[in-house]
Amino acid sequence: MKLVSVSEMRAIEFQANERGVTYAEMMQRAGKGVAQVVQRIFAGDDDVTAVALVGPGNNGGDALVALTELATGGWHVRAYLLKARPDDPLLESLTAVGGEWTTAEDDLNYQQLTAWLVDADLLLDGLLGTGVELPLRPNAARLLEAARSVDPLPFTVAIDCPSGVNCDTGEVASQTIPADVTVCMEAVKAGLLAFPAFNVIGGLEVVPLDLPVSLPAAEAVETHVVTGELVRRWMPERPLDAHKGSFGTATLVVGSVNYTGAAWLAGSAAYRVGAGLVQMAVAEPLHASLASQLPEAIWLLLPHEVGVISDSAVDLVCENLNRTTAMLLGSGWGTEDTTTRFLERLLAESASHTRRTGLGFVSEPAREAKAGAGLPPLIIDADGLRMLARIKDWPQVLPAGSILTPHPGEMSALTGLPVDVIQKDRLRLARQYAREWKQVLVLKGALTVVADPEGRAAVIPVATPALARAGTGDVLAGIITGLRAQGLPPFEAAQAGAWIHAQAGLLARDRHGNSASVLARDVLNQIQVVMAELYLQ
């Protein structure tokens, strides 16, 4: 599911028109697609009435086509036009199937609009399109305000976007009618997956326009929305003759005496997404409390200083990476200097340690030592990111293919940018720094963004306060590590992990009936439900 800017969508439509799918045909396909979505929502309901707010542009045309299609299916339909559309064949078609219509110019004080909305089961919002500029023009603003005054409003479906949303920036006019469902044409507009727009779009549906394949403008789009269908395609196969080695070994260098739970959450999550073996590398005092909670793990007990990982643990970690196919660093570390030195030494000295690759003990041919070259694929999270920011020229010492998972505060530490600046431009900044650092970046938070060094980016279309709780980031880090250990490429592992995590958060919220009571362990416990859906469908 592509995520496009307004200009990208216009270019796609222009090229489609040049290739023989006319704008008029696209409008017919869009309107009929909207009608199909509506008919599915109201399936089984009889004697239903729809009212559409119809603007002068393409969205208004889509609304008229949708109303005509609904009328042929037995609906009562009414079109309320912002301004007259003289000699419009779409209006003639609507009238021919029994549809009613009027204009705002003929409706003093919006009395007809109010009466229609009170009587309606569905409001179709086709007033303004994706190219709207704020503030709204007075006539459109007054009409939307009049419609909003009806309480309650009927079920509202927005066509392409709720009227008054800037589909590039996510800004929202105060007069915008919040939708219950937004039906996008062909692709999701980028501003809809940004705040505050995400607050008013409701559920999200996409209607395909069956455009010609291989349109250059479509192929040039480098951003998409992560869906369950996409994640399902990436999940590792689990053949009947598999053994634990088939699914990789995840080594988690995690935890400290003050953050023991982070280690348990991350290790459990790595196992729940299918890693064959999880090796827990923890400060020695943590073992007694963790071993009984995670009996499936194997343990590497590290030198410590008062319960935090010591810099002297580097050699022991490097000597025990022979089977490791992905390694997590940082979750639950704390911020002590000795652990910062551990990270710095690990990245700098790992090249001098020989790792087994494949079967047996055959190492790669000797080559010029490079910092980080001897490490397995890395996932760096939480305190590890803040420590990374203290290391001089840290992007140059990370091995290629690493995954960084900052929340906005950690992103601020890595970039020097204020959190509010990051939050206002999440997609662009994630893409910029993934390229600059040459690593996969997971910018966590509502509508998590995943970006890679090649310029590709993806958005997880989920925002829930159920995940705004200590420990949920450790669960996410463990999920991504477990998937990476099984061989998923870094960009796919990061996207799949963030999507699974988000779905588990939604399930935990639904299970408890509210988001406030959800704990990180509740999210962890729902991973198996999400995985079942991915593997059984």
C-alpha positions as CSV (number, residue, x, y, z in Angstrom):
1,M,0.0,0.0,0.0
2,K,1.8,3.1,-1.2
3,L,2.0,6.3,0.8
4,V,2.2,9.3,-1.5
5,S,2.4,13.0,-1.4
6,V,-0.2,15.1,-3.3
7,S,2.2,15.8,-6.1
8,E,3.2,12.2,-6.4
9,M,-0.5,11.1,-6.7
10,R,-1.1,13.8,-9.3
11,A,1.9,12.5,-11.4
12,I,0.5,9.0,-11.2
13,E,-2.9,10.1,-12.4
14,F,-1.4,12.2,-15.2
15,Q,0.6,9.2,-16.5
16,A,-2.4,6.9,-16.2
17,N,-4.4,9.4,-18.2
18,E,-1.6,9.5,-20.8
19,R,-1.7,5.6,-20.9
20,G,-5.4,5.5,-21.7
21,V,-7.2,5.5,-18.3
22,T,-8.9,8.9,-18.5
23,Y,-9.6,11.1,-15.5
24,A,-13.3,10.5,-16.2
25,E,-12.7,6.7,-16.0
26,M,-10.7,7.1,-12.8
27,M,-13.6,9.0,-11.3
28,Q,-16.0,6.3,-12.2
29,R,-13.8,3.6,-10.6
30,A,-13.2,5.7,-7.5
31,G,-16.9,6.4,-7.0
32,K,-17.9,2.8,-7.5
33,G,-15.2,1.7,-5.1
34,V,-16.5,4.1,-2.4
35,A,-20.0,2.7,-3.0
36,Q,-18.7,-0.9,-2.5
37,V,-17.0,0.1,0.8
38,V,-20.2,1.7,2.0
39,Q,-22.4,-1.2,0.9
40,R,-20.1,-3.6,2.8
41,I,-20.3,-1.4,6.0
42,F,-24.2,-1.3,5.8
43,A,-24.6,-4.9,4.6
44,G,-28.0,-6.2,5.8
45,D,-29.5,-2.8,6.5
46,D,-32.7,-1.8,4.7
47,D,-34.2,1.5,3.8
48,V,-31.0,3.5,4.1
49,T,-30.4,7.1,3.2
50,A,-27.1,8.7,2.1
51,V,-26.3,12.4,2.0
52,A,-23.2,13.6,0.2
53,L,-21.4,17.0,0.6
54,V,-20.3,17.7,-3.0
55,G,-17.5,20.1,-3.9
56,P,-16.7,21.5,-7.3
57,G,-13.7,19.2,-7.8
58,N,-12.9,15.6,-8.4
59,N,-13.9,14.5,-4.9
60,G,-17.3,15.9,-5.6
61,G,-17.5,13.9,-8.8
62,D,-16.4,10.8,-6.9
63,A,-19.3,11.4,-4.4
64,L,-21.9,11.8,-7.2
65,V,-20.8,8.6,-8.8
66,A,-20.9,6.8,-5.4
67,L,-24.5,8.2,-4.8
68,T,-25.6,7.0,-8.2
69,E,-24.2,3.5,-7.6
70,L,-25.9,3.4,-4.2
71,A,-29.2,4.5,-5.7
72,T,-29.2,1.7,-8.2
73,G,-28.8,-0.6,-5.1
74,G,-32.0,0.7,-3.5
75,W,-30.6,3.5,-1.4
76,H,-32.2,6.9,-0.9
77,V,-29.6,9.4,-2.0
78,R,-29.2,13.2,-1.8
79,A,-26.4,15.5,-2.9
80,Y,-25.7,18.8,-1.3
81,L,-23.6,20.9,-3.6
82,L,-21.3,23.7,-2.4
83,K,-21.9,25.5,-5.7
84,A,-23.8,24.7,-8.9
85,R,-22.2,22.2,-11.4
86,P,-24.0,23.3,-14.6
87,D,-24.5,20.8,-17.4
88,D,-22.7,18.1,-15.3
89,P,-23.5,14.6,-16.7
90,L,-22.9,13.2,-13.2
91,L,-25.8,15.2,-11.8
92,E,-27.9,14.0,-14.8
93,S,-27.1,10.4,-14.0
94,L,-28.0,10.9,-10.3
95,T,-31.3,12.5,-11.2
96,A,-32.1,9.6,-13.6
97,V,-31.9,7.1,-10.8
98,G,-34.1,9.1,-8.4
99,G,-31.4,11.1,-6.5
100,E,-32.2,14.5,-5.0
101,W,-29.9,17.4,-5.0
102,T,-29.7,21.1,-4.0
103,T,-27.0,23.7,-3.6
104,A,-25.8,25.8,-0.6
105,E,-26.6,28.9,-2.6
106,D,-30.3,27.9,-2.6
107,D,-30.4,26.8,1.1
108,L,-30.9,29.8,3.4
109,N,-29.2,29.2,6.8
110,Y,-28.6,25.5,5.8
111,Q,-32.0,24.4,6.9
112,Q,-32.3,21.8,4.1
113,L,-28.8,20.5,4.9
114,T,-29.7,20.1,8.6
115,A,-33.0,18.3,7.8
116,W,-31.3,15.9,5.4
117,L,-28.5,15.1,7.8
118,V,-30.9,14.4,10.7
119,D,-32.7,12.0,8.4
120,A,-29.6,10.3,7.0
121,D,-27.8,7.0,7.9
122,L,-24.6,8.0,6.0
123,L,-22.8,11.2,5.3
124,L,-20.4,11.1,2.3
125,D,-17.8,13.8,2.6
126,G,-16.7,14.8,-0.9
127,L,-16.6,18.5,-0.4
128,L,-12.9,19.2,-0.6
129,G,-10.0,17.2,-2.1
130,T,-6.4,16.4,-1.3
131,G,-5.0,19.7,-2.7
132,V,-6.8,21.9,-0.1
133,E,-4.9,24.9,1.4
134,L,-5.6,26.2,4.8
135,P,-7.4,28.3,6.0
136,L,-10.5,27.2,4.2
137,R,-12.4,29.6,2.0
138,P,-15.4,31.1,3.8
139,N,-18.2,29.3,1.9
140,A,-16.6,25.8,2.5
141,A,-15.9,26.6,6.1
142,R,-19.5,27.8,6.7
143,L,-20.9,24.6,5.1
144,L,-18.7,22.3,7.2
145,E,-19.6,24.2,10.4
146,A,-23.3,23.9,9.6
147,A,-22.9,20.2,9.1
148,R,-20.9,19.8,12.3
149,S,-23.7,21.4,14.3
150,V,-25.9,18.4,13.7
151,D,-25.7,16.1,16.7
152,P,-25.4,13.3,16.3
153,L,-24.0,13.2,12.8
154,P,-24.7,10.1,10.7
155,F,-21.9,7.6,10.0
156,T,-19.3,9.5,8.0
157,V,-17.2,8.3,5.2
158,A,-14.6,10.7,3.8
159,I,-13.6,10.4,0.1
160,D,-9.8,10.4,-0.1
161,C,-9.6,12.6,2.9
162,P,-11.8,14.5,5.4
163,S,-12.5,17.9,4.0
164,G,-10.1,20.4,5.4
165,V,-7.1,18.1,5.9
166,N,-3.8,19.1,4.3
167,C,-2.8,15.8,2.8
168,D,0.9,16.6,2.8
169,T,1.4,18.0,6.3
170,G,-1.4,16.5,8.3
171,E,-2.8,19.9,9.3
172,V,-6.5,20.0,10.0
173,A,-9.0,22.9,9.7
174,S,-11.1,23.5,12.8
175,Q,-14.2,23.0,10.6
176,T,-13.2,19.5,9.5
177,I,-15.8,16.7,10.1
178,P,-14.1,13.7,11.7
179,A,-14.7,10.6,9.6
180,D,-15.6,7.1,10.8
181,V,-13.9,5.7,7.7
182,T,-11.7,7.4,5.1
183,V,-11.6,5.8,1.6
184,C,-8.4,6.6,-0.3
185,M,-8.0,6.3,-4.0
186,E,-5.2,4.0,-5.1
187,A,-2.8,5.1,-2.4
188,V,-2.8,6.6,1.1
189,K,-1.9,10.3,1.2
190,A,1.1,11.0,3.5
191,G,-0.6,13.6,5.6
192,L,-3.3,11.2,6.8
193,L,-0.7,9.2,8.7
194,A,0.5,12.3,10.6
195,F,-1.0,14.2,13.5
196,P,-3.4,15.8,13.9
197,A,-4.9,14.4,10.7
198,F,-4.7,10.8,12.1
199,N,-7.2,11.9,14.8
200,V,-10.0,12.6,12.2
201,I,-9.6,9.9,9.5
202,G,-11.2,7.0,11.4
203,G,-10.6,3.6,9.8
204,L,-8.6,3.6,6.6
205,E,-9.6,1.8,3.3
206,V,-8.0,2.0,-0.1
207,V,-9.9,1.6,-3.4
208,P,-7.7,0.4,-6.3
209,L,-8.2,2.3,-9.5
210,D,-6.7,-0.5,-11.7
211,L,-4.2,1.8,-13.3
212,P,-1.7,0.6,-15.9
213,V,1.3,-1.3,-14.5
214,S,4.8,0.1,-14.5
215,L,3.9,3.8,-14.3
216,P,7.2,5.5,-13.7
217,A,5.6,7.9,-11.2
218,A,4.2,5.0,-9.2
219,E,7.5,3.0,-9.3
220,A,9.3,6.1,-8.0
221,V,7.3,6.2,-4.8
222,E,9.6,5.0,-2.0
223,T,7.2,5.1,1.0
224,H,4.5,2.6,1.9
225,V,2.1,1.6,4.6
226,V,2.9,-1.7,6.4
227,T,0.0,-4.1,6.3
228,G,-0.7,-7.6,7.6
229,E,-0.6,-9.0,4.1
230,L,2.9,-7.6,3.6
231,V,4.2,-8.9,6.9
232,R,2.7,-12.3,6.2
233,R,4.8,-12.6,3.0
234,W,8.0,-11.9,4.9
235,M,7.5,-14.4,7.7
236,P,10.1,-17.2,7.7
237,E,9.0,-20.6,6.6
238,R,8.9,-23.2,9.3
239,P,9.4,-26.6,7.6
240,L,8.5,-29.8,9.3
241,D,12.1,-31.0,9.3
242,A,13.4,-27.9,11.0
243,H,15.6,-27.8,14.1
244,K,16.4,-25.0,16.4
245,G,19.4,-24.0,14.3
246,S,17.1,-23.4,11.4
247,F,15.7,-20.4,13.1
248,G,18.9,-18.7,14.3
249,T,20.4,-17.7,17.6
250,A,19.6,-14.3,19.1
251,T,22.1,-13.0,21.6
252,L,20.7,-10.3,23.9
253,V,23.2,-8.2,25.8
254,V,20.7,-6.5,28.0
255,G,19.6,-5.5,31.5
256,S,21.1,-4.2,34.7
257,V,20.3,-4.5,38.3
258,N,17.8,-1.6,38.1
259,Y,16.2,-2.8,34.9
260,T,16.0,-6.6,35.2
261,G,12.5,-6.7,33.6
262,A,13.9,-5.3,30.3
263,A,16.0,-8.4,29.9
264,W,13.1,-10.7,30.5
265,L,10.7,-8.8,28.2
266,A,13.2,-8.7,25.3
267,G,14.3,-12.3,25.6
268,S,10.7,-13.6,25.8
269,A,9.7,-11.5,22.8
270,A,12.6,-12.9,20.7
271,Y,11.5,-16.4,21.5
272,R,7.8,-15.6,20.8
273,V,8.4,-14.5,17.3
274,G,10.2,-17.8,16.5
275,A,14.0,-17.5,17.2
276,G,15.4,-20.9,17.6
277,L,17.7,-20.1,20.5
278,V,18.0,-17.1,22.7
279,Q,21.3,-16.5,24.5
280,M,20.9,-14.0,27.4
281,A,24.2,-12.1,28.1
282,V,23.5,-10.3,31.4
283,A,25.4,-9.0,34.4
284,E,26.0,-11.9,36.7
285,P,23.7,-10.8,39.6
286,L,20.6,-10.8,37.2
287,H,20.8,-14.5,36.6
288,A,19.2,-15.8,39.8
289,S,16.1,-13.7,39.3
290,L,15.8,-14.3,35.5
291,A,16.6,-17.9,35.0
292,S,13.4,-19.3,36.5
293,Q,11.3,-16.8,34.4
294,L,13.0,-17.7,31.1
295,P,14.0,-21.3,31.4
296,E,14.3,-21.7,27.6
297,A,17.2,-19.4,27.4
298,I,20.9,-20.1,27.7
299,W,23.0,-17.8,29.8
300,L,26.2,-15.9,29.4
301,L,27.1,-14.2,32.7
302,L,29.0,-11.1,32.3
303,P,31.5,-9.2,34.5
304,H,29.8,-6.3,36.2
305,E,30.2,-3.2,38.3
306,V,27.5,-3.0,41.0
307,G,25.0,-4.8,38.7
308,V,25.7,-3.1,35.4
309,I,27.7,-4.5,32.5
310,S,31.4,-3.8,32.8
311,D,33.6,-2.8,29.9
312,S,35.7,-5.9,30.8
313,A,32.8,-8.1,29.4
314,V,33.8,-7.4,25.8
315,D,36.1,-10.4,25.4
316,L,33.6,-12.8,26.9
317,V,30.8,-11.5,24.6
318,C,33.0,-11.7,21.5
319,E,34.1,-15.2,22.3
320,N,30.5,-16.4,22.5
321,L,29.1,-15.1,19.2
322,N,29.9,-18.1,17.0
323,R,26.3,-19.2,16.5
324,T,24.8,-15.7,16.9
325,T,22.7,-14.5,13.9
326,A,21.5,-11.3,15.5
327,M,22.5,-9.4,18.6
328,L,20.5,-6.9,20.7
329,L,22.4,-4.2,22.6
330,G,21.1,-1.6,25.0
331,S,17.8,-2.6,26.5
332,G,17.8,-2.0,30.2
333,W,21.5,-1.0,30.4
334,G,21.3,2.1,32.5
335,T,23.7,5.0,31.7
336,E,26.8,4.2,33.6
337,D,30.2,5.0,32.1
338,T,31.5,1.4,32.3
339,T,28.7,0.2,30.0
340,T,29.4,3.0,27.6
341,R,33.0,1.9,27.5
342,F,31.8,-1.7,26.9
343,L,29.9,-0.5,23.8
344,E,32.7,1.5,22.5
345,R,35.2,-1.4,23.0
346,L,32.8,-3.9,21.5
347,L,32.4,-1.9,18.3
348,A,36.1,-1.1,18.0
349,E,37.6,-4.5,19.0
350,S,35.2,-7.0,17.5
351,A,37.2,-7.2,14.3
352,S,40.0,-8.9,16.1
353,H,37.8,-11.8,17.2
354,T,37.2,-14.7,14.8
355,R,33.7,-15.9,14.5
356,R,32.6,-19.2,13.0
357,T,30.5,-18.8,9.9
358,G,28.2,-21.5,8.5
359,L,29.3,-25.0,9.5
360,G,32.4,-25.8,11.4
361,F,35.1,-23.4,12.3
362,V,36.0,-21.9,8.9
363,S,36.4,-18.2,9.3
364,E,36.2,-15.6,6.5
365,P,39.4,-14.9,4.6
366,A,41.8,-12.5,6.4
367,R,41.2,-8.9,5.4
368,E,42.0,-5.5,6.7
369,A,40.4,-5.1,10.1
370,K,37.3,-2.9,10.2
371,A,35.5,-1.7,13.3
372,G,32.4,-3.8,13.9
373,A,33.3,-6.3,11.2
374,G,33.3,-9.3,13.5
375,L,29.9,-8.6,14.9
376,P,26.6,-10.3,13.9
377,P,23.7,-8.1,12.7
378,L,23.0,-5.5,15.5
379,I,19.9,-4.1,16.9
380,I,20.7,-1.1,19.2
381,D,17.9,0.1,21.6
382,A,17.2,2.3,24.5
383,D,20.2,3.3,26.7
384,G,22.5,1.8,24.1
385,L,21.4,4.6,21.7
386,R,22.2,7.3,24.3
387,M,25.6,5.7,24.8
388,L,26.2,5.5,21.1
389,A,25.7,9.2,20.9
390,R,28.7,9.7,23.2
391,I,31.0,7.8,20.9
392,K,33.0,9.9,18.5
393,D,32.0,9.3,14.8
394,W,29.7,6.5,15.9
395,P,28.0,6.1,12.5
396,Q,31.4,5.0,11.1
397,V,31.9,2.3,13.7
398,L,28.6,0.5,13.3
399,P,28.5,-2.6,11.1
400,A,26.4,-2.4,8.0
401,G,22.9,-3.6,8.3
402,S,22.4,-2.5,11.9
403,I,19.0,-1.5,13.2
404,L,18.5,1.5,15.5
405,T,15.3,1.8,17.4
406,P,15.0,5.3,19.0
407,H,12.0,6.9,20.6
408,P,11.9,10.7,20.0
409,G,14.0,11.5,23.1
410,E,16.7,9.0,22.0
411,M,16.5,10.4,18.5
412,S,17.1,13.8,19.9
413,A,20.2,12.5,21.7
414,L,21.5,11.0,18.4
415,T,20.8,14.1,16.2
416,G,20.9,17.1,18.6
417,L,17.5,18.1,17.3
418,P,14.7,19.1,19.8
419,V,12.0,16.5,20.3
420,D,9.3,18.8,19.0
421,V,11.2,19.4,15.8
422,I,11.5,15.6,15.3
423,Q,7.8,15.0,16.0
424,K,6.7,17.6,13.5
425,D,8.6,16.0,10.6
426,R,9.0,12.3,11.5
427,L,8.9,10.8,8.1
428,R,11.4,13.2,6.4
429,L,13.9,13.1,9.3
430,A,13.8,9.3,9.6
431,R,14.6,9.0,6.0
432,Q,17.3,11.6,6.1
433,Y,19.2,10.1,9.0
434,A,18.8,6.5,7.8
435,R,20.6,7.6,4.7
436,E,23.2,9.7,6.6
437,W,24.0,7.0,9.1
438,K,23.7,4.2,6.5
439,Q,21.5,2.1,8.9
440,V,17.9,1.1,9.2
441,L,16.1,3.4,11.6
442,V,12.9,2.7,13.5
443,L,11.6,6.0,14.8
444,K,9.2,4.8,17.5
445,G,6.0,6.3,18.7
446,A,2.5,6.8,17.4
447,L,2.7,6.0,13.7
448,T,6.2,4.4,13.9
449,V,8.4,5.2,10.9
450,V,10.9,2.7,9.5
451,A,13.5,4.0,7.0
452,D,16.6,2.5,5.3
453,P,19.8,3.8,3.8
454,E,18.5,3.5,0.2
455,G,15.7,6.1,0.9
456,R,12.8,3.7,1.4
457,A,10.5,4.3,4.2
458,A,7.4,2.7,5.8
459,V,4.8,3.8,8.3
460,I,3.0,1.6,10.8
461,P,-0.6,2.9,10.7
462,V,-1.2,2.4,14.4
463,A,-1.3,4.9,17.3
464,T,-2.5,3.8,20.7
465,P,-1.7,4.9,24.3
466,A,-1.7,1.2,25.2
467,L,2.0,1.2,24.0
468,A,2.9,4.3,26.0
469,R,4.1,2.3,28.9
470,A,7.5,1.3,30.3
471,G,8.8,-1.9,28.9
472,T,6.9,-2.0,25.6
473,G,10.1,-0.8,23.8
474,D,12.0,-3.8,25.2
475,V,9.3,-6.0,23.8
476,L,9.7,-4.4,20.3
477,A,13.5,-4.7,20.5
478,G,13.2,-8.4,21.3
479,I,10.7,-8.9,18.4
480,I,12.9,-7.3,15.9
481,T,16.0,-9.2,17.1
482,G,14.1,-12.5,16.9
483,L,13.0,-11.8,13.4
484,R,16.5,-10.7,12.3
485,A,18.0,-13.8,13.9
486,Q,15.8,-15.9,11.6
487,G,17.3,-14.3,8.6
488,L,14.9,-11.5,7.7
489,P,16.8,-8.6,6.0
490,P,17.1,-5.5,8.3
491,F,14.5,-3.3,6.6
492,E,11.9,-6.1,6.5
493,A,12.7,-7.3,10.1
494,A,12.2,-3.8,11.4
495,Q,8.9,-3.3,9.6
496,A,7.5,-6.7,10.5
497,G,8.6,-6.3,14.1
498,A,7.0,-2.9,14.5
499,W,3.8,-4.1,12.9
500,I,3.6,-7.2,15.1
501,H,4.3,-5.1,18.2
502,A,1.6,-2.6,17.2
503,Q,-1.0,-5.3,16.6
504,A,-0.2,-6.9,20.0
505,G,-0.7,-3.5,21.6
506,L,-4.1,-3.2,20.1
507,L,-5.1,-6.7,21.1
508,A,-3.9,-6.1,24.7
509,R,-6.0,-2.9,24.8
510,D,-9.1,-4.8,23.6
511,R,-8.5,-7.6,26.0
512,H,-8.4,-5.2,29.0
513,G,-11.2,-3.0,27.6
514,N,-9.0,0.1,28.0
515,S,-5.5,1.4,27.2
516,A,-4.6,2.6,30.6
517,S,-4.4,-0.8,32.2
518,V,-2.1,-2.4,29.6
519,L,1.3,-3.5,30.8
520,A,4.3,-4.4,28.7
521,R,3.8,-8.1,29.7
522,D,0.2,-7.9,28.3
523,V,1.7,-6.8,24.9
524,L,4.2,-9.6,25.2
525,N,1.4,-12.1,25.8
526,Q,-0.5,-11.1,22.7
527,I,2.5,-11.7,20.3
528,Q,1.5,-15.4,20.0
529,V,-2.0,-14.3,18.9
530,V,-0.6,-12.1,16.2
531,M,1.8,-14.8,15.1
532,A,-1.1,-17.3,14.9
533,E,-3.0,-15.0,12.5
534,L,0.1,-14.5,10.4
535,Y,0.9,-18.2,10.0
536,L,-2.6,-19.6,9.8
537,Q,-3.9,-17.3,7.0
